[in-house]
Every structure is written in structure tokens, then in C-alpha cells.
Amino acid sequence: MPSDPGSELNSPSTADDVPADAAASRTTRLDVVCVGNALVDVLASATDELLTELDLVKGTMALVDHVRAAAIYDRMGATTEASGGSAANTAAGVAALGGRAAFLGRVADDGLGRAFTHDIRSIGVAFDPTPTPAVPGEVVSGHCLVLVTEDAERTMATHLGVASEFGAVDLHDGHLASTQVIYLEGYLWEQPTAKVAMRDAIEVAHRNDASVALTVSDPFCVQHHRAEFLELLDSDLELLFANEEEAMMLFGTSSFDAAVDAVAETGVLAVLTRGAHGSVVVTASGPVEVPAAPVGQVVDTTGAGDLFAAGFLYGITNGLRPEDAARLGGVCAAEVISHVGARPRGDLRALAVEAGLFG
Amino acid sequence: MPSDPGSELNSPSTADDVPADAAASRTTRLDVVCVGNALVDVLASATDELLTELDLVKGTMALVDHVRAAAIYDRMGATTEASGGSAANTAAGVAALGGRAAFLGRVADDGLGRAFTHDIRSIGVAFDPTPTPAVPGEVVSGHCLVLVTEDAERTMATHLGVASEFGAVDLHDGHLASTQVIYLEGYLWEQPTAKVAMRDAIEVAHRNDASVALTVSDPFCVQHHRAEFLELLDSDLELLFANEEEAMMLFGTSSFDAAVDAVAETGVLAVLTRGAHGSVVVTASGPVEVPAAPVGQVVDTTGAGDLFAAGFLYGITNGLRPEDAARLGGVCAAEVISHVGARPRGDLRALAVEAGLFG
């Protein structure tokens, strides 16, 4: 692990600074390996009354088993399906910026799993799963039932399906051994076998001089796994992503400023996002505030955090200073919230150039 | 068959005019049974270059086998999936207006088939298929690969899958015997077993005093089955749907006016649609021009004809005069082209009331 949390990630940006060998190895190395739940989003319009009947709390995400998932699906209106999953969205964003990304996650050999695999590969992300044999209705690929109410709020019920069995067999040592960063989704800590596999992944990554990044994913993940996340910060992470609320919960502070101070003490490079208020990058030399990128109309905030992480990860593995990487994160987040869906539609690379971040 | 093509369809609109028995039977009777290919749309963005490489002609629909479908899908970008199918969209529209609709079509026991079944039922359409056992990659539910270029044009490759095996076993005599209208998709004439089944369906419908409606679906269908469509007009149909181009091809005329004259001679109630120029309803008492409904921004014209048919069919089975039914068709078409997707999103019933068509 580097003593300066920024040094390994924030590598020199011009080829002149890099020995020929290192430059060659850089060109074949992946920028980021993202690890998380492979999920297909299944979206439908819904009324507040339906949410109440289904015992769902508006604006939240609940994990549900296959019986409850089937019961909710039965009551949902006509659906649209599109690949999602937090870390998978981030991998898609890195690839859309022109980066080299891979994804690790578990799918079943069913329609959802094949669509997920097609979609993430189609954007240029390396993904080589060993699908679990499917049993219709019981052993299925993970999916997130998204109920969209008229106020544009999203209420989610996620049935992890085979994603919940993510384990050592799903780690791809080839990818883990040849990446600059591995990026882990906090949601995985909900799953015992995945948690063990993450330990292995961290070890392989560090053995191969990769940095380890964690997003704490959701306030409920922080609530469930606070001690483990703090322990990871203490000894295993080079990079942390959290939003304002999550950061305050993680460090048990009552103000955002106190959370910034607490994360600074860990010495880990951290990016704390604040929605429309931009982000704060906490480096070894102190916190830097980065304003949010301008956005016309906010249509759907799904994927904002995932795409912010994509921009930051691509930036930092491609020669940007952390504060500029955070600006790129903001540009990517602004794109994804300007349309429905959690994956980029516009040309992220062109937006990055437009923002003066790449020539 | 009624001698006046409009008389059976355009039934009295007030309960006072109807004997008590008939009124009771009307409340349990279906308005429309729609018969067609059960298809799920699989959409992705594409470039003109990709269309050329894939040997697809921009703006057209091609039928493809499973090998070619797989090859096209492999080259497509990240996809979104949503239920479609021409007659199925019409059934969804009738139900969205508050009508009683059923759909007949063949699906496989796979993810696409289950999604199709869920979606059409969720809007209130009766659909009770006997799914064909699926073989991944080979025996699959029908789907339409839709490549959307930047100019918003759609280029489609349809793999009918098991929909191509639609046959007598898929007819639901209960539905066919208790509906006011059966509505048949011209696309079905491409398939030998479906063609035979359509003969049976027409017989069952007529035996039970239902009217038979046909949409010729597509210029290529008219090209392939012109003689058969003319024969149907001669002896089996009470209602015909065609757009301007299809009508001119069907009657072999070089002007639209001549096509109107030709259809008038058949004595069959006909609705000829002209896009932004509205429609012409050809009744026993002559043609009536009906202007198109106003629409803000045309976002996606997919489903315009299907939803026009839905409005017309609902109108005519619920007491509207043919010209008012055509106005309702225009209102429904305007709604579906104002957003992406081939099924209604807004409250069609409210739009019909707003247009003064229902109290």
C-alpha cells in the first residue's frame, strides 16, 4: 500500500514521465475492475396506493426473496427491462469514457442473465461469467423491481437471485492481477460468501500493486457493516466513496465537516458526494471542494453515484489530479441524471473534452 | 354478416335503446379479441454504419431466423426490452380506454414470453397462452430487434420464434364466441399455420355474431397477400384498416382518392389513415374526412397505427359513430407518438373525455 493515498492512483499523465516498460504495461492493464451484484432493472409506473398495499416504503430499496418478488411483479404494470447494478453501471461509465474496465458478478443462465451479459459487453466491458443453471421462478438472475410513482420517485425491491451466491469462483484472477484499481460495492457485504471473496480479491489486487476502492453503497449498508467498513479503511483501502449521509453515519458525526475531518485522519483518499452541492475530495494535503457540473433538467437521479464513481475512477487512472477526477465524476453524473436510466447515453468522452479535462 | 357494414359495429349508445337482456349480455361480452404475433421489442441505439454492416435497410422491418437474429443482437449496443407486437399494442390500447379486450398469440416458456404475458395482463387484457417449451437460442419467444439511429428512425429485425407457429391450438373459442369484434393482424398471413387458424377464427366469430376486422399491417404484407386480402374483403370482413400507401397498393390505384372509391365499392366499413393528415372513414353513406388530433412533439411514431386501431375499435364497440371512433383513434395515436414506446402511457380514457368523446 502506498503511504500517500493519492500517489499510486494519481499516476503521471504524460508518457515522458513514464519509463518505456511501464508505459507498455499501462496500455495492456485494465483501468478498473468493478465487483458487484449483476442486476437487471424491471421498471413500471405505480401509484402511492400500490406501494402501501405492497408494504414498500417510498424511495427506499428493500431486499426481497423470490416469493415476495413474484408477488410484487404480479401487481406491477407493464414493465421495461434494462441492465443495471451499481458497480456494473460504474464499469459501463468507465468504458463509455474510453477506459478499460472489467466486471465481476454472478448471473444465471436465463433471459435476464443473457441480457445483462450482452449489455455490459456491448459497451466494451470485459465480463466472463460462469452462469448458474436457471430454474424458472426460483433460481434466477438478480433483478431490481423499480416502481416509479408520478412524482418521479423510485421505490425498489431487489431480488438478488444468484447474485447473492457471489463467491470465490466468480473472482477472475487474470483481471484482478492486471488492473490499476478494483472497485467494490458495499452491497456485497450483505452476502456472507461475497464478503469472504472480497477479502481474497483485496489480497490479489494488493499483491499486484492495484489500489482498492470501496463505495459504501447505501446508508443501510453502513448501518449493517459499519465496523467492517472502518476496519477496511484502517488497513485495506486506498480509496473511499460515500455520500454525505453515509459519511456522517460511517464516522458517527453530526456534521458533514466533522465527517470530512474524520476521513482525513484515516489517510485514505476519499470522495464525498453531496448531490447538487458537488463533492469534497479529501487528499493527503486536505479537503478540496468541487462544484457539481451544470445540468439542464434532472429527469431521473438513478445511477448518479455510480457514474460519479466512473468519472472519478477513469480520471484518476488516466492522469487527472483527484480534484479534476471529481470534476469528471460530476460531468458523468450530470449526464446520467438528465435522462431515464442508470447507464450513460450520451458521449461521455466528448463531454469530458468539452469540460476541458482531456485534450 | 350485416348488410350495412356499419350497423353491427355501431350499436346504440344509450341503455334506453337496448332491451334488458341484450344490455346484460353486452356487459359480459368482450369488446375486441386481437390476434397477432406476441413480440417483445429489444431496443438499442445504432449508427448508420452498423445498419450497413448488418445489411439492414433503414426504416424497414425484416423477418430474420434465429442465426441472423443472434448475429444482429451480438452487434447491438446495450438494450432495453419492452412488450410490443402490433395487435397486442392494440389490445393494450383498448384496455387502457376502459374496454374489455383479449389477445391471442403464441409465446415460449422463457423470460421474454413471461414478460410479454405479465405486461399484457397487467393492463387488463385477457391472455391465456399455452407456452411452448423453450430451448435457449433456438426455440424462443418472438422478439423484434429495434435499432434506433440518431435521426430517431427505427430499423427492425423481427425473429418470430414460436410466434411463427401460431395455429388452431392458440385460438380461444371462449373469447372468440363472446366478443363484438375480432381484430386480425395482416402479418399473420406470412405464416401458413396461422393463415389456416384465421379461417377458423373468422368462422367462429361470425357464428357468434362478431364482426371481423383486418389490418393489412405493412406494405410488404399487401404485396405478398394482395389476392387473399381482396378475397377476405369480398366475403369475410366487416372492417378494414390500412394506411394510405397500403390502400393504394391493395386496390392497385395511383391516387388515394381512387383507393377510397375502390374500398367504398366493397361495402366494407374502412378506415384509411394518413399520418399527420388524419384519416378517412369509408361508410355506407360515403367517405368522411377526420382531422388528426393535435400533438405537441412527435417523439417516436412506433405504435401510431396500432393505437389508432385501438381507439377506433373501442369507439365503435362502445356506441360512437364511425367518424367519432376515428377521432378517438387519432387521440390515442397522438398520445403514443408523444413518447418513446408502442404502448400508451397516459390516461387514454381521460384524453377521450377531454376530447368530448365520452362524458
Boltz contact constraints between the chains, C-beta under 6 A:
constraints:
  - contact:
      token1: [A, 77]
      token2: [B, 122]
      max_distance: 6.0
  - contact:
      token1: [A, 78]
      token2: [B, 119]
      max_distance: 6.0
  - contact:
      token1: [A, 78]
      token2: [B, 122]
      max_distance: 6.0
  - contact:
      token1: [A, 78]
      token2: [B, 123]
      max_distance: 6.0
  - contact:
      token1: [A, 79]
      token2: [B, 119]
      max_distance: 6.0
  - contact:
      token1: [A, 80]
      token2: [B, 80]
      max_distance: 6.0
  - contact:
      token1: [A, 80]
      token2: [B, 82]
      max_distance: 6.0
  - contact:
      token1: [A, 81]
      token2: [B, 81]
      max_distance: 6.0
  - contact:
      token1: [A, 82]
      token2: [B, 80]
      max_distance: 6.0
  - contact:
      token1: [A, 110]
      token2: [B, 111]
      max_distance: 6.0
  - contact:
      token1: [A, 111]
      token2: [B, 110]
      max_distance: 6.0
  - contact:
      token1: [A, 111]
      token2: [B, 111]
      max_distance: 6.0
  - contact:
      token1: [A, 119]
      token2: [B, 78]
      max_distance: 6.0
  - contact:
      token1: [A, 119]
      token2: [B, 79]
      max_distance: 6.0
  - contact:
      token1: [A, 122]
      token2: [B, 77]
      max_distance: 6.0
  - contact:
      token1: [A, 122]
      token2: [B, 78]
      max_distance: 6.0
  - contact:
      token1: [A, 123]
      token2: [B, 78]
      max_distance: 6.0
